[in-house]
Amino acid sequence: MRILFLFGPLFGLLFGLLFSPLFIWPAQAAQLSGSFVQGGLVIGEAKPGSRVTLDGTAVSVGANGAFVFGFGRDAKPSSILRITLPDGSVDQQNLAIKAQTYKVQRINGLPKRKVTPDPADTARIKADNSKIWKVRASMTPDTRFLSRFKWPVKGPISGVFGSQRILNGKPKSPHNGVDVAAPRGSTIVAPADGVVVLVHQDMFYTGKTLMIDHGLGLTSVYAHMDRILVVEGQVVEQGHPIGIVGQTGRSTGPHLHWGLTWKGTHLDPMQATGPMPPMPR
């Protein structure tokens, strides 16, 4: 009581927080690595048995204590991460999220039916999207994302995440991935460990398409390929060949479209890998 009297109520509050069983230092709760920016991916590692929420919504945690989350294209400037350890102690962190500036990209010369599909094409597109979102809605307990990510193919970046695309003068949804204009025939590799969960030979927009499940709601998609080198159910490690760069589906030239999604939220693959490495001369 004498200490509180001498230093006032503020000291009492700090003293109570520091020695409360519900307070722990952030470094003891979880290790976080990733990009705290719109479109960013964050990987966390806490004690097994921990529970995690992001802005009040539960985040799945693997048996090994690993978890993953991300911020959408238009994420708010801050989020609250709350980690409850097995002993009941709680760490709450206020995460500052940096804003991105998005480009406007105009693409002309596309066939009319690829920009404004007819009723038959619309039905096909809905069927394609249903398959894709079924994968994105799945939740497997694996934590294969702990391998981290690298570029699946090297080449010039021809399309960036979040850009507003105007196709033949008609505004479309923001680009939800990264386009790499690698030469046709280039080998595409798995950017991280995972399981192949979808292989499709001819989607309307994306042509030859495959998806990989990296665990706990994190999936990736690869589109416009000329060839797919894996099958559904196949386990792949980072660097394993999965396809060949091509120009199938809606495409104005050979390239790979690579997308990354966490529980239905599109993320920026470049935030998961860092900048494209320099091309050898």
C-alpha positions in Angstrom: 0.0 0.0 0.0 2.9 2.4 0.8 4.3 1.9 -2.7 1.0 2.7 -4.3 0.7 5.8 -2.1 4.1 7.1 -3.0 4.0 6.6 -6.7 0.3 7.0 -7.3 -2.4 5.1 -9.1 -0.4 4.9 -12.4 2.4 2.9 -10.8 -0.3 0.6 -9.2 -1.8 -0.1 -12.6 1.6 -0.9 -14.2 2.5 -3.1 -11.2 -0.7 -5.0 -11.5 -0.3 -5.6 -15.2 3.3 -6.7 -14.9 2.6 -9.2 -12.2 -0.9 -10.3 -13.2 -1.0 -14.0 -14.3 -2.8 -12.8 -17.5 0.1 -10.7 -18.7 3.1 -12.0 -20.6 5.8 -10.4 -22.6 5.1 -10.6 -26.4 8.2 -12.5 -27.1 6.9 -15.3 -24.8 3.6 -15.6 -26.6 4.5 -16.2 -30.2 7.1 -15.5 -32.8 5.6 -13.7 -35.8 7.3 -13.3 -39.2 5.9 -11.8 -42.3 4.6 -8.6 -43.8 2.4 -6.3 -41.8 1.0 -4.6 -44.9 -2.2 -4.8 -47.0 -2.0 -8.1 -48.8 0.6 -9.4 -46.3 1.1 -12.9 -45.0 2.1 -13.6 -41.4 3.3 -16.9 -39.9 3.2 -17.4 -36.2 4.6 -20.0 -33.9 3.3 -20.3 -30.3 3.3 -23.0 -27.7 1.3 -26.1 -28.7 -2.2 -25.8 -27.3 -2.4 -22.1 -27.7 -5.5 -20.3 -29.0 -5.4 -17.3 -31.3 -7.9 -14.7 -32.5 -7.5 -11.9 -35.0 -9.9 -9.0 -34.5 -12.1 -11.4 -32.5 -12.2 -14.2 -35.0 -10.6 -17.5 -34.3 -7.4 -18.4 -36.1 -6.7 -22.1 -36.6 -3.6 -23.3 -34.8 -1.7 -26.5 -35.7 -0.8 -29.2 -33.2 2.7 -27.8 -33.2 1.5 -24.3 -32.2 2.0 -22.9 -35.7 -0.6 -20.6 -37.3 -1.0 -18.3 -40.3 -3.1 -15.3 -41.1 -3.1 -12.4 -43.6 -4.4 -9.0 -44.5 -6.6 -8.3 -47.5 -6.1 -5.7 -50.2 -8.1 -3.1 -48.3 -7.3 -4.1 -44.8 -7.8 -1.5 -42.1 -4.8 0.3 -40.5 -4.7 -1.9 -37.5 -5.7 -5.4 -36.2 -5.8 -6.9 -32.7 -4.0 -10.3 -32.3 -4.9 -12.1 -29.1 -3.0 -15.3 -28.0 -4.1 -17.4 -25.1 -1.4 -19.9 -24.0 -2.2 -23.3 -22.5 -1.7 -22.0 -18.9 -4.4 -19.3 -19.5 -2.0 -16.4 -19.8 -2.9 -13.9 -22.5 -1.0 -11.6 -24.8 -2.8 -9.0 -26.9 -0.9 -7.2 -29.6 -2.0 -4.2 -31.7 -0.7 -4.8 -35.2 -0.1 -1.7 -37.4 -0.8 -2.5 -41.1 0.8 -0.4 -43.8 -1.3 0.7 -46.7 -0.3 -0.2 -50.3 -0.7 2.0 -53.4 -2.4 0.1 -56.2 -1.8 0.6 -59.9 -4.4 0.9 -62.7 -3.7 -1.6 -65.5 -5.4 -1.4 -68.9 -5.5 -4.4 -71.2 -7.0 -4.1 -74.7 -7.4 -6.5 -77.6 -9.1 -9.3 -75.6 -11.8 -11.3 -77.4 -15.2 -9.8 -76.5 -16.5 -13.1 -75.0 -13.6 -13.2 -72.6 -14.5 -9.8 -71.2 -18.3 -10.0 -71.4 -19.1 -13.8 -71.4 -22.3 -15.1 -73.0 -24.8 -17.1 -70.9 -23.1 -20.5 -71.7 -19.7 -19.1 -70.8 -21.2 -17.6 -67.6 -22.4 -21.0 -66.5 -19.0 -22.4 -67.1 -17.3 -19.6 -65.1 -19.7 -20.3 -62.2 -18.8 -24.0 -62.3 -15.1 -23.1 -62.3 -15.4 -20.7 -59.4 -17.4 -23.3 -57.4 -14.4 -25.7 -57.6 -11.9 -23.0 -56.7 -13.9 -21.7 -53.7 -14.6 -25.2 -52.4 -10.8 -25.6 -52.1 -10.4 -22.2 -50.4 -13.2 -23.0 -47.9 -11.4 -26.2 -46.8 -9.4 -26.3 -43.5 -6.7 -29.0 -43.2 -4.6 -29.3 -40.0 -1.3 -29.4 -41.8 1.3 -26.6 -41.3 3.3 -27.1 -44.5 3.5 -23.4 -44.9 6.4 -23.4 -42.4 8.7 -24.1 -45.3 8.0 -20.4 -46.2 7.7 -19.3 -49.8 9.9 -18.6 -52.8 9.1 -17.6 -56.3 7.6 -20.5 -58.4 9.2 -19.2 -61.6 11.5 -16.3 -62.4 10.8 -13.6 -65.0 9.5 -10.0 -65.4 6.5 -9.0 -63.3 3.7 -8.2 -65.8 0.9 -7.9 -63.3 0.8 -6.9 -59.6 -1.5 -7.7 -56.8 -4.4 -5.3 -56.1 -4.1 -3.4 -59.4 -7.4 -2.3 -60.9 -7.8 -4.0 -64.3 -9.6 -2.3 -67.2 -10.2 -4.9 -69.9 -11.2 -3.5 -73.3 -12.2 -0.3 -71.5 -14.4 -2.1 -68.9 -13.4 -1.9 -65.2 -13.0 -5.3 -63.6 -12.2 -6.7 -60.1 -8.8 -5.9 -58.7 -6.1 -8.4 -59.7 -5.8 -11.0 -56.9 -2.4 -12.3 -57.7 0.9 -11.7 -59.4 1.7 -12.4 -63.1 5.2 -13.5 -64.1 6.0 -13.2 -67.8 8.4 -16.1 -67.9 9.3 -17.5 -71.3 6.8 -20.1 -72.6 8.0 -23.6 -71.6 9.6 -22.5 -68.3 9.3 -24.9 -65.5 7.0 -23.8 -62.5 7.9 -25.2 -59.1 6.0 -25.4 -55.8 6.8 -22.2 -53.9 6.2 -24.0 -50.6 5.4 -27.4 -49.2 1.8 -28.5 -49.7 -0.7 -31.0 -51.2 -2.1 -30.6 -54.7 -5.9 -30.4 -54.2 -7.2 -29.3 -57.6 -6.1 -30.0 -61.2 -8.2 -28.7 -64.1 -7.2 -28.8 -67.7 -9.4 -26.1 -69.1 -11.0 -23.4 -67.0 -12.6 -20.5 -68.9 -10.5 -17.7 -67.5 -7.4 -19.5 -66.2 -7.0 -22.4 -68.7 -4.9 -25.2 -67.2 -5.1 -24.5 -63.5 -3.9 -26.2 -60.3 -4.2 -25.4 -56.6 -2.0 -26.4 -53.6 -3.1 -26.6 -50.0 -0.4 -25.4 -47.6 -2.5 -26.0 -44.5 -4.8 -24.1 -42.0 -6.7 -22.3 -44.8 -3.8 -21.1 -46.8 -4.0 -22.1 -50.5 -2.3 -21.1 -53.7 -3.4 -21.2 -57.4 -1.4 -21.4 -60.7 -3.0 -20.5 -64.0 -2.5 -20.3 -67.8 -0.1 -23.3 -67.9 0.6 -25.3 -71.0 1.1 -28.5 -69.0 0.4 -29.7 -65.5 3.0 -32.0 -64.1 1.3 -33.2 -60.9 -1.9 -34.9 -59.9 -4.6 -34.3 -57.2 -3.6 -35.7 -53.8 0.2 -35.5 -54.6 2.4 -34.1 -51.8 4.9 -31.7 -53.1 7.9 -30.1 -51.4 9.2 -26.6 -52.1 11.0 -26.6 -55.5 9.2 -29.7 -56.9 8.2 -29.1 -60.6 4.4 -28.6 -60.9 3.8 -27.2 -64.4 5.0 -25.4 -67.5 4.4 -21.7 -68.3 1.9 -21.3 -71.1 -0.9 -19.2 -72.5 -4.2 -21.0 -71.9 -7.4 -19.4 -70.9 -7.8 -15.6 -71.0 -4.3 -14.5 -71.7 -2.6 -12.0 -74.0 0.8 -13.7 -73.8 2.7 -16.5 -72.0 2.9 -16.0 -68.2 2.1 -17.6 -64.9 -0.6 -16.2 -62.7 0.1 -17.0 -59.1 -2.4 -16.3 -56.4 -2.3 -16.8 -52.6 -5.4 -16.9 -50.4 -6.1 -17.3 -46.7 -9.6 -18.4 -45.8 -11.1 -16.5 -48.7 -8.9 -13.4 -48.3 -6.6 -12.8 -51.3 -3.0 -12.0 -50.4 -0.1 -10.5 -52.2 2.4 -13.4 -53.2 5.2 -10.8 -53.4 4.7 -10.0 -49.7 5.3 -13.7 -49.0 8.5 -14.0 -51.1 10.1 -10.6 -51.3 11.1 -9.0 -54.6 11.8 -11.1 -57.6 15.5 -12.2 -57.6 17.7 -10.7 -60.4 17.7 -12.7 -63.6 21.0 -14.2 -64.6 22.7 -12.4 -67.4 
